[in-house]
Amino acid sequence: MYFVRGEAGIGKTFNLFKAPKDRATALCDTDLNKPLYLYISCSGMGLKRVEDIIDAAVVGTQNLDFSSVLALSRNGLLVLVIDGFDELVGGTGYGDAFQLLRPVLKDLGGSGTILLSARSSYFANQYQTSLQNAARLDGLPAHHMILELQRWSRSDVERLFAENSHWSKYRQSLSDSDLSLLGVPFFAQAFNDATSPPGTSLEFQGLRSTLIDSYLARETKKLESRGGQSPVSSRQLRSIFQEIAGLLYESSESSLDVDDFKLACESALELDGFYGPNQALGDRLTVLCGMSASSDSNGSPLFSFQHDIFFEVMLADYLGEQYLSSSHGYTSMTAALARSPLGDATVASIVERYEEGLTAFLPEPSVTKKDSTSVGSLNLAALISAFISSKHSAPSAWYRDINFGSLDLTPLAQLGITLENCRIDRLSFASEATGSITSTNCTVNHLESCGDSTTPMSQLLFEGMVSVQEISVVRRDGKTDTFEAGVHRVLEGLDRLGAQGVQRQLHEARDAEPSTLELFAYDVLNGMSARGENSYIVMTKSLIPGDSAGRGMYRPNDPLWADLTRKLESAGAASIKQITASGSAKSVVTFRFTSTALCARQSSEEKIRSFWGELRSS
């Protein structure tokens, strides 16, 4: 299973549609011995089953259906290309996105190829969580590979300026972030459209906002009557799109029926209804550019945004004006963020347009978040990271119970940050920065100091448990000066490089004289804790992960895995269950506690203490 991910507007649909078209042409025109690609669009499908969508995609052939499509795929004659998988799931409509694919994967029986596409934020949140759940329950029934579409490079963008003369007069008005944004094909096209008419003059307050405003101005003109009068202004049109985006987000739906669509328009225009003289306006608004219409099973129209990036920018304005414009909305903003993953453009637009509200809001919500893996926590992490990257300052000095993917603090010359009970995949900071980073019972997969300071970790103060899997020091020239992995080496490295608060745990580790198996177990569990994993797959016969282990698995061929697995089971800290999978027999080892809880040798849980006791005596 290839998962094609990328931000909105990067060209996922274009590429996933073009590849099957090119393959079909090649198969017709040559003797190419390759499988056919079946393109399946999930756009506007709502909460339908994958089986129904595959049936609908081939109904025109009159001799193919879901079962025969999968038979062709099993035999290497057909590849399924499923575009916009997050639209099929419908935001948070499904608690477990992976469940949608189970019928397909079950019928494929370990053979075949699938390409899926979705926004990066969707993959990072819902789908990755679903994969972890699947691994814990009965193992992964497919091998996954991630393909990421990147923005065009700076040299690509400069070439566009050179080849399009009407772009050139704006070159000096654009910031580095604006030029980076033009690396997104959608914005490059929008910029070209906005600058093409003769006499065009754009005022830049940020390219994203400028292009959206230009787009709205053009759409307003399209609504003009024969007398040259538009029934709505650009501001009102923006309000309409904001209301529609907000209603879609709040309802966790991918489309609106005609009644809800008109309700959003009425709310934006402050009308009691489209009656009498306003009836014609209601009819004209149903054909707004920027919106696409489809039909439900009864033939009734359904409305959705024509492009993800337009929805994401309008959603940013809805959330900003609804929840960040005054203090009374801050509590509601926390609840709103928990509804569905935010796209990259939504996050960037909120940071760009609502800096003051964000600065007031972000210190507030941590006390309400009990699950650091929740959608709300992940959205907060995205907003915080984008704020720091864009503004070179931190919106708050204290963060609690947040699941950060990558937290890059290198833009901060002044630190003064406290992290409490956070999970961070990669934490980076500048070694020359002043101030401190206080970590209280956080789990960090990789900790990186960047710069040429002689005490590159001196800003770190640990309180409570030190749970860091790897540390590195990267100099200004890009060379890695120090790299340490494993609990003992990391503790010694942190102490040597100036970190505070590690001495007690380091002395305990030295005095305990742990066995080889105990050290191995702690390294394994500490790494899994940092990644939020609570299960692993082993070969049934040998009880080791082996060569088929997932990326990042610690020493997968080490025989100590078998001893660790037996100790976990005998202490009652984990269960072992054989799973159905291709190749050699495999089993899933599922923890009865979280991997973070298993790291605590002096736990209040008797089974965890028993587990460490058995390791010590081994």
VOMARRO-931486 format. One record per residue (C-alpha): residue number from 1; x, y, z. Coordinates in nm, 3 decimals. Layout:
<atoms>
<NUM,<X,Y,Z>>;
...
</atoms>
This chain:
<atoms>
<1,<0.000,0.000,0.000>>;
<2,<0.149,0.329,-0.116>>;
<3,<0.019,0.632,0.073>>;
<4,<0.058,0.948,-0.136>>;
<5,<0.048,1.247,0.093>>;
<6,<0.098,1.620,0.052>>;
<7,<-0.053,1.953,0.145>>;
<8,<-0.366,2.083,-0.024>>;
<9,<-0.293,2.223,-0.370>>;
<10,<0.031,2.028,-0.419>>;
<11,<-0.110,1.823,-0.708>>;
<12,<-0.219,1.491,-0.558>>;
<13,<-0.535,1.463,-0.766>>;
<14,<-0.358,1.582,-1.083>>;
<15,<-0.085,1.321,-1.049>>;
<16,<-0.311,1.037,-0.938>>;
<17,<-0.546,1.106,-1.230>>;
<18,<-0.266,1.151,-1.484>>;
<19,<-0.086,0.825,-1.398>>;
<20,<-0.386,0.595,-1.476>>;
<21,<-0.459,0.795,-1.792>>;
<22,<-0.099,0.762,-1.914>>;
<23,<-0.092,0.391,-1.825>>;
<24,<-0.418,0.328,-2.016>>;
<25,<-0.278,0.508,-2.321>>;
<26,<0.047,0.309,-2.303>>;
<27,<-0.138,-0.024,-2.276>>;
<28,<-0.351,0.062,-2.579>>;
<29,<-0.064,0.185,-2.795>>;
<30,<0.217,-0.058,-2.703>>;
<31,<0.282,-0.415,-2.591>>;
<32,<0.357,-0.299,-2.236>>;
<33,<0.313,-0.585,-1.989>>;
<34,<0.206,-0.382,-1.686>>;
<35,<-0.111,-0.364,-1.475>>;
<36,<-0.390,-0.120,-1.551>>;
<37,<-0.458,0.155,-1.294>>;
<38,<-0.817,0.205,-1.179>>;
<39,<-0.869,0.566,-1.068>>;
<40,<-1.132,0.604,-0.794>>;
<41,<-1.229,0.950,-0.669>>;
<42,<-1.375,0.983,-0.320>>;
<43,<-1.472,1.347,-0.374>>;
<44,<-1.829,1.413,-0.267>>;
<45,<-1.886,1.051,-0.168>>;
<46,<-1.962,1.123,0.197>>;
<47,<-1.960,0.825,0.433>>;
<48,<-1.999,0.550,0.173>>;
<49,<-1.832,0.210,0.191>>;
<50,<-1.523,0.147,-0.020>>;
<51,<-1.705,-0.149,-0.178>>;
<52,<-1.982,0.082,-0.306>>;
<53,<-1.735,0.333,-0.447>>;
<54,<-1.540,0.066,-0.634>>;
<55,<-1.867,-0.070,-0.775>>;
<56,<-1.964,0.281,-0.888>>;
<57,<-1.625,0.336,-1.053>>;
<58,<-1.664,0.033,-1.284>>;
<59,<-2.041,0.025,-1.335>>;
<60,<-1.993,0.157,-1.690>>;
<61,<-1.798,-0.154,-1.793>>;
<62,<-2.111,-0.369,-1.737>>;
<63,<-1.898,-0.673,-1.652>>;
<64,<-1.688,-0.563,-1.351>>;
<65,<-1.780,-0.519,-0.987>>;
<66,<-1.608,-0.506,-0.646>>;
<67,<-1.525,-0.879,-0.640>>;
<68,<-1.389,-0.899,-0.993>>;
<69,<-1.182,-0.581,-0.946>>;
<70,<-1.013,-0.735,-0.641>>;
<71,<-0.957,-1.061,-0.829>>;
<72,<-0.773,-0.866,-1.100>>;
<73,<-0.573,-0.684,-0.834>>;
<74,<-0.478,-1.008,-0.653>>;
<75,<-0.337,-1.139,-0.980>>;
<76,<-0.131,-0.832,-1.059>>;
<77,<-0.349,-0.708,-1.345>>;
<78,<-0.502,-0.403,-1.176>>;
<79,<-0.383,-0.140,-0.926>>;
<80,<-0.639,0.050,-0.718>>;
<81,<-0.577,0.427,-0.710>>;
<82,<-0.801,0.582,-0.441>>;
<83,<-0.787,0.962,-0.445>>;
<84,<-0.904,1.180,-0.156>>;
<85,<-0.938,0.907,0.105>>;
<86,<-0.989,1.165,0.380>>;
<87,<-1.300,1.292,0.196>>;
<88,<-1.446,0.941,0.209>>;
<89,<-1.386,0.922,0.582>>;
<90,<-1.557,1.259,0.621>>;
<91,<-1.344,1.426,0.891>>;
<92,<-1.423,1.252,1.218>>;
<93,<-1.716,1.057,1.076>>;
<94,<-1.530,0.734,1.143>>;
<95,<-1.349,0.668,1.468>>;
<96,<-1.109,0.431,1.293>>;
<97,<-1.023,0.524,0.935>>;
<98,<-0.837,0.199,0.874>>;
<99,<-1.159,0.001,0.928>>;
<100,<-1.286,0.133,0.596>>;
<101,<-1.016,-0.061,0.410>>;
<102,<-1.049,-0.388,0.598>>;
<103,<-1.294,-0.548,0.347>>;
<104,<-1.058,-0.466,0.061>>;
<105,<-0.745,-0.589,0.240>>;
<106,<-0.920,-0.904,0.357>>;
<107,<-1.033,-0.997,0.005>>;
<108,<-0.691,-0.918,-0.143>>;
<109,<-0.542,-1.173,0.096>>;
<110,<-0.193,-1.028,0.106>>;
<111,<-0.158,-0.979,-0.272>>;
<112,<-0.211,-0.666,-0.478>>;
<113,<-0.123,-0.297,-0.478>>;
<114,<-0.319,0.007,-0.361>>;
<115,<-0.238,0.378,-0.390>>;
<116,<-0.416,0.606,-0.141>>;
<117,<-0.398,0.983,-0.126>>;
<118,<-0.489,1.231,0.145>>;
<119,<-0.365,1.556,0.296>>;
<120,<-0.051,1.531,0.508>>;
<121,<-0.237,1.641,0.819>>;
<122,<-0.492,1.365,0.770>>;
<123,<-0.222,1.102,0.741>>;
<124,<-0.032,1.232,1.042>>;
<125,<-0.341,1.222,1.261>>;
<126,<-0.622,0.982,1.182>>;
<127,<-0.465,0.727,0.950>>;
<128,<-0.145,0.680,1.150>>;
<129,<-0.349,0.630,1.467>>;
<130,<-0.563,0.375,1.284>>;
<131,<-0.251,0.187,1.172>>;
<132,<-0.127,0.166,1.530>>;
<133,<-0.465,0.032,1.643>>;
<134,<-0.459,-0.228,1.366>>;
<135,<-0.111,-0.342,1.464>>;
<136,<-0.214,-0.377,1.826>>;
<137,<-0.527,-0.579,1.750>>;
<138,<-0.421,-0.823,1.480>>;
<139,<-0.114,-0.697,1.298>>;
<140,<-0.087,-0.497,0.978>>;
<141,<-0.234,-0.683,0.679>>;
<142,<-0.028,-0.477,0.434>>;
<143,<0.317,-0.327,0.389>>;
<144,<0.301,0.054,0.382>>;
<145,<0.525,0.296,0.197>>;
<146,<0.482,0.674,0.214>>;
<147,<0.525,0.885,-0.100>>;
<148,<0.529,1.258,-0.034>>;
<149,<0.473,1.525,-0.298>>;
<150,<0.701,1.821,-0.229>>;
<151,<0.668,2.187,-0.322>>;
<152,<0.858,2.311,-0.623>>;
<153,<1.208,2.428,-0.532>>;
<154,<1.316,2.793,-0.518>>;
<155,<1.496,2.750,-0.854>>;
<156,<1.172,2.616,-1.006>>;
<157,<0.984,2.923,-0.880>>;
<158,<1.254,3.160,-1.009>>;
<159,<1.224,2.993,-1.349>>;
<160,<0.849,3.068,-1.347>>;
<161,<0.930,3.436,-1.290>>;
<162,<1.177,3.427,-1.580>>;
<163,<0.928,3.262,-1.816>>;
<164,<0.623,3.475,-1.723>>;
<165,<0.694,3.843,-1.783>>;
<166,<0.378,3.965,-1.608>>;
<167,<0.511,3.812,-1.281>>;
<168,<0.835,4.010,-1.278>>;
<169,<0.708,4.342,-1.139>>;
<170,<0.594,4.167,-0.819>>;
<171,<0.922,3.984,-0.755>>;
<172,<1.059,4.239,-0.506>>;
<173,<0.728,4.255,-0.316>>;
<174,<0.738,3.889,-0.220>>;
<175,<0.892,3.756,0.101>>;
<176,<1.075,3.425,0.130>>;
<177,<0.758,3.263,0.266>>;
<178,<0.559,3.403,-0.031>>;
<179,<0.810,3.254,-0.275>>;
<180,<0.786,2.923,-0.092>>;
<181,<0.407,2.938,-0.125>>;
<182,<0.442,2.976,-0.502>>;
<183,<0.600,2.630,-0.493>>;
<184,<0.246,2.499,-0.440>>;
<185,<0.097,2.454,-0.791>>;
<186,<-0.247,2.580,-0.683>>;
<187,<-0.105,2.912,-0.563>>;
<188,<0.124,2.945,-0.864>>;
<189,<-0.183,2.911,-1.088>>;
<190,<-0.384,3.153,-0.872>>;
<191,<-0.094,3.402,-0.881>>;
<192,<-0.076,3.371,-1.259>>;
<193,<-0.451,3.431,-1.289>>;
<194,<-0.438,3.728,-1.050>>;
<195,<-0.152,3.901,-1.235>>;
<196,<-0.254,3.824,-1.594>>;
<197,<-0.518,4.094,-1.670>>;
<198,<-0.362,4.416,-1.811>>;
<199,<-0.329,4.691,-1.555>>;
<200,<-0.358,4.451,-1.262>>;
<201,<-0.220,4.590,-0.936>>;
<202,<-0.192,4.374,-0.628>>;
<203,<-0.120,4.500,-0.276>>;
<204,<0.066,4.242,-0.070>>;
<205,<-0.012,4.177,0.295>>;
<206,<0.078,3.810,0.259>>;
<207,<0.047,3.619,-0.066>>;
<208,<-0.213,3.369,0.056>>;
<209,<-0.457,3.642,0.163>>;
<210,<-0.385,3.849,-0.148>>;
<211,<-0.463,3.562,-0.382>>;
<212,<-0.781,3.468,-0.198>>;
<213,<-0.899,3.832,-0.203>>;
<214,<-0.825,3.851,-0.575>>;
<215,<-1.019,3.530,-0.631>>;
<216,<-1.320,3.666,-0.438>>;
<217,<-1.313,3.991,-0.636>>;
<218,<-1.332,3.796,-0.963>>;
<219,<-1.616,3.578,-0.832>>;
<220,<-1.809,3.889,-0.725>>;
<221,<-1.791,4.022,-1.079>>;
<222,<-1.932,3.694,-1.212>>;
<223,<-2.243,3.752,-1.000>>;
<224,<-2.308,4.093,-1.154>>;
<225,<-2.642,4.147,-1.323>>;
<226,<-2.677,4.303,-1.666>>;
<227,<-2.679,4.646,-1.507>>;
<228,<-2.332,4.586,-1.367>>;
<229,<-2.450,4.559,-1.006>>;
<230,<-2.340,4.258,-0.800>>;
<231,<-2.600,4.139,-0.547>>;
<232,<-2.323,4.068,-0.295>>;
<233,<-1.993,4.237,-0.215>>;
<234,<-1.655,4.063,-0.190>>;
<235,<-1.680,4.091,0.187>>;
<236,<-2.022,3.925,0.188>>;
<237,<-1.898,3.656,-0.048>>;
<238,<-1.611,3.583,0.188>>;
<239,<-1.862,3.560,0.473>>;
<240,<-2.068,3.310,0.274>>;
<241,<-1.768,3.087,0.211>>;
<242,<-1.665,3.117,0.577>>;
<243,<-2.010,3.012,0.698>>;
<244,<-2.013,2.716,0.460>>;
<245,<-1.665,2.609,0.573>>;
<246,<-1.766,2.645,0.937>>;
<247,<-2.085,2.444,0.893>>;
<248,<-1.895,2.164,0.717>>;
<249,<-1.631,2.157,0.990>>;
<250,<-1.871,2.176,1.285>>;
<251,<-2.089,1.898,1.141>>;
<252,<-1.789,1.682,1.037>>;
<253,<-1.946,1.643,0.694>>;
<254,<-1.780,1.667,0.353>>;
<255,<-2.083,1.825,0.183>>;
<256,<-2.406,2.016,0.256>>;
<257,<-2.756,1.957,0.124>>;
<258,<-2.932,2.248,-0.044>>;
<259,<-3.120,2.354,0.272>>;
<260,<-2.802,2.374,0.483>>;
<261,<-2.619,2.544,0.197>>;
<262,<-2.884,2.818,0.177>>;
<263,<-2.893,2.842,0.559>>;
<264,<-2.519,2.922,0.558>>;
<265,<-2.575,3.185,0.288>>;
<266,<-2.866,3.338,0.482>>;
<267,<-2.656,3.357,0.798>>;
<268,<-2.365,3.524,0.617>>;
<269,<-2.593,3.778,0.447>>;
<270,<-2.807,3.830,0.760>>;
<271,<-3.127,3.740,0.575>>;
<272,<-3.438,3.571,0.713>>;
<273,<-3.467,3.358,0.402>>;
<274,<-3.454,3.364,0.022>>;
<275,<-3.811,3.474,-0.036>>;
<276,<-3.971,3.736,-0.257>>;
<277,<-3.706,3.968,-0.404>>;
<278,<-3.427,3.750,-0.257>>;
<279,<-3.541,3.425,-0.423>>;
<280,<-3.340,3.485,-0.739>>;
<281,<-3.029,3.559,-0.530>>;
<282,<-3.066,3.223,-0.352>>;
<283,<-3.081,3.043,-0.686>>;
<284,<-2.775,3.225,-0.818>>;
<285,<-2.571,3.146,-0.511>>;
<286,<-2.622,2.772,-0.563>>;
<287,<-2.397,2.799,-0.871>>;
<288,<-2.114,2.983,-0.695>>;
<289,<-1.773,2.926,-0.847>>;
<290,<-1.547,2.766,-0.591>>;
<291,<-1.825,2.523,-0.497>>;
<292,<-1.892,2.190,-0.663>>;
<293,<-2.228,2.014,-0.673>>;
<294,<-2.305,1.644,-0.679>>;
<295,<-2.615,1.437,-0.601>>;
<296,<-2.705,1.202,-0.320>>;
<297,<-2.875,0.864,-0.370>>;
<298,<-3.212,1.040,-0.409>>;
<299,<-3.087,1.284,-0.671>>;
<300,<-3.086,1.582,-0.434>>;
<301,<-2.794,1.827,-0.474>>;
<302,<-2.497,1.824,-0.238>>;
<303,<-2.252,2.115,-0.215>>;
<304,<-1.883,2.105,-0.125>>;
<305,<-1.573,2.315,-0.187>>;
<306,<-1.418,2.264,-0.527>>;
<307,<-1.068,2.273,-0.381>>;
<308,<-0.931,2.175,-0.040>>;
<309,<-0.708,2.480,-0.014>>;
<310,<-1.002,2.719,-0.058>>;
<311,<-1.191,2.535,0.216>>;
<312,<-0.887,2.542,0.446>>;
<313,<-0.833,2.919,0.411>>;
<314,<-1.203,2.995,0.462>>;
<315,<-1.209,2.764,0.765>>;
<316,<-0.918,2.960,0.914>>;
<317,<-1.124,3.280,0.890>>;
<318,<-1.429,3.108,1.039>>;
<319,<-1.234,2.974,1.337>>;
<320,<-1.044,3.300,1.382>>;
<321,<-1.349,3.526,1.378>>;
<322,<-1.568,3.284,1.570>>;
<323,<-1.326,3.189,1.848>>;
<324,<-1.011,3.405,1.844>>;
<325,<-1.150,3.755,1.808>>;
<326,<-1.251,3.785,2.176>>;
<327,<-1.170,3.603,2.499>>;
<328,<-1.519,3.451,2.534>>;
<329,<-1.442,3.216,2.245>>;
<330,<-1.121,3.061,2.382>>;
<331,<-1.288,2.773,2.566>>;
<332,<-1.504,2.700,2.261>>;
<333,<-1.191,2.707,2.041>>;
<334,<-1.045,2.419,2.241>>;
<335,<-1.359,2.214,2.172>>;
<336,<-1.360,2.318,1.805>>;
<337,<-1.001,2.201,1.755>>;
<338,<-1.098,1.855,1.877>>;
<339,<-1.343,1.796,1.591>>;
<340,<-1.116,1.719,1.297>>;
<341,<-0.753,1.755,1.183>>;
<342,<-0.671,2.100,1.046>>;
<343,<-0.504,2.129,0.706>>;
<344,<-0.169,2.298,0.658>>;
<345,<-0.328,2.603,0.492>>;
<346,<-0.574,2.644,0.780>>;
<347,<-0.292,2.640,1.034>>;
<348,<-0.076,2.881,0.833>>;
<349,<-0.367,3.121,0.772>>;
<350,<-0.469,3.129,1.139>>;
<351,<-0.111,3.211,1.239>>;
<352,<-0.084,3.477,0.967>>;
<353,<-0.417,3.653,1.032>>;
<354,<-0.496,3.599,1.402>>;
<355,<-0.164,3.640,1.583>>;
<356,<-0.311,3.843,1.871>>;
<357,<-0.595,3.598,1.936>>;
<358,<-0.360,3.299,1.917>>;
<359,<-0.117,3.457,2.161>>;
<360,<-0.404,3.500,2.408>>;
<361,<-0.558,3.158,2.343>>;
<362,<-0.270,2.912,2.334>>;
<363,<-0.173,2.940,2.704>>;
<364,<-0.533,2.856,2.803>>;
<365,<-0.640,2.515,2.673>>;
<366,<-0.389,2.267,2.817>>;
<367,<-0.583,2.204,3.138>>;
<368,<-0.872,2.055,2.939>>;
<369,<-0.673,1.802,2.737>>;
<370,<-0.658,1.460,2.897>>;
<371,<-0.549,1.261,2.590>>;
<372,<-0.223,1.377,2.435>>;
<373,<-0.293,1.167,2.123>>;
<374,<-0.629,1.336,2.054>>;
<375,<-0.706,1.537,1.742>>;
<376,<-0.731,1.851,1.957>>;
<377,<-0.383,1.801,2.096>>;
<378,<-0.236,1.739,1.750>>;
<379,<-0.403,2.055,1.615>>;
<380,<-0.267,2.259,1.906>>;
<381,<0.080,2.122,1.836>>;
<382,<0.052,2.225,1.470>>;
<383,<-0.055,2.580,1.563>>;
<384,<0.225,2.619,1.818>>;
<385,<0.492,2.488,1.578>>;
<386,<0.370,2.710,1.292>>;
<387,<0.359,3.015,1.521>>;
<388,<0.718,2.963,1.636>>;
<389,<0.839,2.904,1.278>>;
<390,<0.660,3.211,1.139>>;
<391,<0.691,3.464,1.423>>;
<392,<1.026,3.359,1.576>>;
<393,<0.865,3.379,1.918>>;
<394,<0.668,3.141,2.139>>;
<395,<0.295,3.207,2.193>>;
<396,<0.321,3.072,2.547>>;
<397,<0.589,2.974,2.797>>;
<398,<0.415,2.656,2.917>>;
<399,<0.271,2.355,2.734>>;
<400,<0.114,2.048,2.892>>;
<401,<-0.020,1.715,2.760>>;
<402,<0.049,1.794,2.393>>;
<403,<0.161,1.545,2.130>>;
<404,<0.418,1.721,1.911>>;
<405,<0.544,1.553,1.598>>;
<406,<0.845,1.779,1.546>>;
<407,<0.893,2.080,1.775>>;
<408,<1.156,2.311,1.626>>;
<409,<1.264,2.580,1.873>>;
<410,<1.572,2.686,1.675>>;
<411,<1.406,3.014,1.561>>;
<412,<1.393,3.123,1.928>>;
<413,<1.687,3.330,2.054>>;
<414,<1.518,3.347,2.396>>;
<415,<1.376,3.020,2.530>>;
<416,<1.201,3.014,2.869>>;
<417,<0.983,2.715,2.771>>;
<418,<0.824,2.458,3.006>>;
<419,<0.702,2.126,2.863>>;
<420,<0.498,1.901,3.092>>;
<421,<0.379,1.546,3.011>>;
<422,<0.432,1.609,2.640>>;
<423,<0.526,1.352,2.377>>;
<424,<0.771,1.483,2.117>>;
<425,<0.911,1.292,1.822>>;
<426,<1.191,1.542,1.752>>;
<427,<1.283,1.841,1.970>>;
<428,<1.539,2.087,1.829>>;
<429,<1.679,2.408,1.980>>;
<430,<1.968,2.650,1.922>>;
<431,<2.262,2.587,2.155>>;
<432,<2.344,2.960,2.169>>;
<433,<1.989,3.058,2.276>>;
<434,<1.947,3.211,2.620>>;
<435,<1.695,3.093,2.877>>;
<436,<1.595,2.735,2.948>>;
<437,<1.378,2.443,2.841>>;
<438,<1.220,2.266,3.137>>;
<439,<1.102,1.913,3.064>>;
<440,<0.874,1.755,3.324>>;
<441,<0.798,1.387,3.261>>;
<442,<0.809,1.427,2.883>>;
<443,<0.900,1.153,2.636>>;
<444,<1.128,1.259,2.350>>;
<445,<1.233,1.031,2.067>>;
<446,<1.518,1.251,1.939>>;
<447,<1.666,1.559,2.109>>;
<448,<1.884,1.783,1.893>>;
<449,<2.103,2.082,1.983>>;
<450,<2.204,2.301,1.688>>;
<451,<2.504,2.535,1.701>>;
<452,<2.863,2.565,1.819>>;
<453,<2.824,2.617,2.195>>;
<454,<3.075,2.430,2.413>>;
<455,<2.790,2.328,2.646>>;
<456,<2.519,2.252,2.387>>;
<457,<2.266,2.100,2.629>>;
<458,<2.304,2.352,2.914>>;
<459,<1.959,2.504,2.847>>;
<460,<1.790,2.176,2.943>>;
<461,<1.642,2.120,3.289>>;
<462,<1.476,1.784,3.355>>;
<463,<1.224,1.740,3.633>>;
<464,<1.088,1.395,3.707>>;
<465,<1.161,1.108,3.469>>;
<466,<1.417,1.157,3.188>>;
<467,<1.278,0.969,2.887>>;
<468,<1.492,1.048,2.583>>;
<469,<1.575,0.786,2.322>>;
<470,<1.847,0.968,2.122>>;
<471,<2.048,1.290,2.143>>;
<472,<2.261,1.469,1.884>>;
<473,<2.463,1.789,1.850>>;
<474,<2.469,1.940,1.500>>;
<475,<2.717,2.218,1.431>>;
<476,<2.653,2.525,1.214>>;
<477,<2.832,2.362,0.922>>;
<478,<2.577,2.079,0.932>>;
<479,<2.812,1.816,1.070>>;
<480,<2.693,1.594,1.355>>;
<481,<2.938,1.640,1.640>>;
<482,<2.771,1.403,1.890>>;
<483,<2.519,1.122,1.865>>;
<484,<2.411,0.894,2.151>>;
<485,<2.138,0.628,2.168>>;
<486,<2.024,0.397,2.447>>;
<487,<1.924,0.497,2.798>>;
<488,<2.265,0.489,2.969>>;
<489,<2.457,0.654,2.686>>;
<490,<2.190,0.924,2.654>>;
<491,<2.194,0.999,3.030>>;
<492,<2.574,1.016,3.032>>;
<493,<2.571,1.234,2.718>>;
<494,<2.316,1.478,2.862>>;
<495,<2.518,1.509,3.182>>;
<496,<2.844,1.560,2.993>>;
<497,<2.691,1.824,2.763>>;
<498,<2.554,2.038,3.046>>;
<499,<2.193,1.928,3.099>>;
<500,<2.060,1.960,3.453>>;
<501,<1.836,1.719,3.643>>;
<502,<1.976,1.395,3.500>>;
<503,<2.228,1.317,3.774>>;
<504,<1.992,1.132,4.009>>;
<505,<1.861,0.901,3.736>>;
<506,<2.215,0.852,3.606>>;
<507,<2.344,0.752,3.953>>;
<508,<2.051,0.512,3.997>>;
<509,<2.127,0.353,3.662>>;
<510,<2.495,0.314,3.751>>;
<511,<2.425,0.175,4.100>>;
<512,<2.160,-0.071,3.985>>;
<513,<2.402,-0.274,3.770>>;
<514,<2.122,-0.389,3.542>>;
<515,<2.140,-0.711,3.347>>;
<516,<2.194,-0.710,2.972>>;
<517,<1.828,-0.805,2.919>>;
<518,<1.713,-0.526,3.152>>;
<519,<1.913,-0.267,2.959>>;
<520,<1.777,-0.400,2.632>>;
<521,<1.419,-0.392,2.763>>;
<522,<1.450,-0.036,2.883>>;
<523,<1.593,0.081,2.552>>;
<524,<1.312,-0.095,2.362>>;
<525,<1.032,0.033,2.585>>;
<526,<1.172,0.385,2.607>>;
<527,<1.183,0.406,2.226>>;
<528,<0.830,0.271,2.190>>;
<529,<0.709,0.518,2.452>>;
<530,<0.856,0.808,2.255>>;
<531,<0.671,0.687,1.942>>;
<532,<0.345,0.611,2.124>>;
<533,<0.356,0.240,2.034>>;
<534,<0.205,-0.029,2.258>>;
<535,<0.252,-0.345,2.052>>;
<536,<0.497,-0.511,1.816>>;
<537,<0.504,-0.799,1.566>>;
<538,<0.732,-1.102,1.603>>;
<539,<0.793,-1.424,1.411>>;
<540,<0.584,-1.688,1.590>>;
<541,<0.859,-1.948,1.595>>;
<542,<1.155,-1.733,1.706>>;
<543,<0.970,-1.452,1.893>>;
<544,<1.195,-1.188,1.732>>;
<545,<1.077,-0.916,1.486>>;
<546,<1.332,-1.018,1.223>>;
<547,<1.391,-0.865,0.881>>;
<548,<1.023,-0.783,0.824>>;
<549,<1.018,-0.542,1.122>>;
<550,<0.893,-0.190,1.070>>;
<551,<1.122,0.106,1.024>>;
<552,<1.266,0.229,1.353>>;
<553,<1.244,-0.109,1.530>>;
<554,<1.535,-0.138,1.777>>;
<555,<1.782,-0.419,1.685>>;
<556,<1.508,-0.636,1.525>>;
<557,<1.727,-0.946,1.487>>;
<558,<1.864,-0.948,1.843>>;
<559,<1.784,-1.281,2.021>>;
<560,<1.708,-1.078,2.336>>;
<561,<1.368,-0.998,2.180>>;
<562,<1.259,-1.357,2.248>>;
<563,<1.360,-1.334,2.616>>;
<564,<1.190,-0.996,2.652>>;
<565,<0.869,-1.126,2.494>>;
<566,<0.857,-1.429,2.725>>;
<567,<0.917,-1.212,3.034>>;
<568,<0.638,-0.973,2.933>>;
<569,<0.394,-1.260,2.891>>;
<570,<0.493,-1.450,3.205>>;
<571,<0.458,-1.136,3.419>>;
<572,<0.112,-1.068,3.275>>;
<573,<0.229,-0.739,3.125>>;
<574,<0.152,-0.841,2.766>>;
<575,<-0.038,-1.098,2.560>>;
<576,<0.075,-1.288,2.249>>;
<577,<-0.170,-1.364,1.969>>;
<578,<-0.098,-1.529,1.635>>;
<579,<-0.218,-1.331,1.333>>;
<580,<-0.304,-1.414,0.975>>;
<581,<-0.036,-1.281,0.743>>;
<582,<0.149,-1.381,0.430>>;
<583,<0.486,-1.556,0.460>>;
<584,<0.617,-1.699,0.787>>;
<585,<0.375,-1.721,1.081>>;
<586,<0.365,-1.402,1.287>>;
<587,<0.226,-1.299,1.625>>;
<588,<0.138,-0.964,1.778>>;
<589,<0.263,-0.883,2.128>>;
<590,<0.017,-0.639,2.288>>;
<591,<0.098,-0.458,2.613>>;
<592,<-0.161,-0.462,2.891>>;
<593,<-0.024,-0.120,2.996>>;
<594,<0.112,0.168,2.791>>;
<595,<0.479,0.149,2.698>>;
<596,<0.532,0.465,2.905>>;
<597,<0.386,0.294,3.213>>;
<598,<0.604,-0.014,3.152>>;
<599,<0.917,0.204,3.169>>;
<600,<0.855,0.278,3.540>>;
<601,<1.048,0.016,3.740>>;
<602,<0.889,0.126,4.070>>;
<603,<0.535,0.128,3.934>>;
<604,<0.234,0.087,4.162>>;
<605,<0.117,-0.189,3.926>>;
<606,<0.223,-0.528,4.061>>;
<607,<0.257,-0.684,3.715>>;
<608,<0.498,-0.413,3.601>>;
<609,<0.712,-0.451,3.916>>;
<610,<0.706,-0.829,3.864>>;
<611,<0.821,-0.785,3.504>>;
<612,<1.124,-0.576,3.604>>;
<613,<1.198,-0.816,3.888>>;
<614,<1.217,-1.106,3.643>>;
<615,<1.446,-0.905,3.416>>;
<616,<1.677,-0.820,3.708>>;
<617,<1.713,-1.185,3.808>>;
<618,<1.772,-1.307,3.454>>;
</atoms>
